[in-house]
Amino acid sequence: MLKSKDIGGVVAPDVFKVGVALGKYPGWRRFRKFGMNDVVVNNDTQEMWPIGTPRVLPTAAAVASVTSSSANDTAAGSGMRTMMVQGLDADYNEVEEEITLNGTSAVTTTQTFLRINRMYGTSAGATEWNEGNITATVGGNAQAYIEDTEGQTHQTGYTVPAGHTLLVDSFVIRTGRMAGSNDLHVLSYVKPPGENKCWRALSDLYIWQGAHRSDHDVNLIPEKWDIKQVIRSSTTTQCTGVYSGYLVENSML
């Protein structure tokens, strides 16, 4: 175990956090999910990812189809060449697959995905990032998106893997400048697995400038539950969201 004396000047909670990040506590992992919507459309219901429109989650696992808007994101191109797709299989177990991009032509994964939780680049050409917007679809619906030059998904939608519990102990919502009496309404939702289940609001915030931060609560999200952040605004603006904590194997709780 990591002891206080190992890191000078760091308070006890931070020592535990660093210890988890260093793998000193078996069954515990640090968790951080961040997303953004840089064109929040006024009087519309959107989600915290660059596409904005609500994700239609798959009802069954299927292969993912991945394309870029740039022909340079390909095996020998100047943009992103290979990338990792991470998510959950039909049983909600964590799976991943590295694929080689083929520009604007679709690349299909071998692995099937019930959920895609994250994508990121693993190699690139001269520019060292993706030159186009990269979209992954499952069943014809977009599930993950990397904006050009970003190299990784920016979306707060997430599903807790089987055999794990997510402990969220911190979240931050930030908005761009908003004039007059306009405000931003951000709701965090969770939903249990299975058909015809209902989304439940976990937090409900109105922000008109700056940021809202919470570091004083601990929310436990069970295995297989979905998470999303919904945005409503009375004017066009930008919004970012970050939440973090620990992904813990249930056998350790």
Secondary structure, DSSP 4 states (H G I P E B T S, - for coil): ---GGGSTT--HHHHHHHHHHTT-STTEEEEEEEEEEEEEPTT-EEESSTT-SPP---SS-EEEEEEES-TTSBTTSSSEEEEEEEEE-TTS-EEEEEEE-BTTS-EEEEEEESEEEEEEEEEE-TTSS-SS-EEEEETTEEEEEE-TTT-B-----EEPPTTEEEEEEEEEEEE----TT--EEEEEEEE-SSTT---EEEEEEEESSSEEEE-S--EEE-TT-EEEEEEEESS-EEEEEEEEEEEEEGGG-
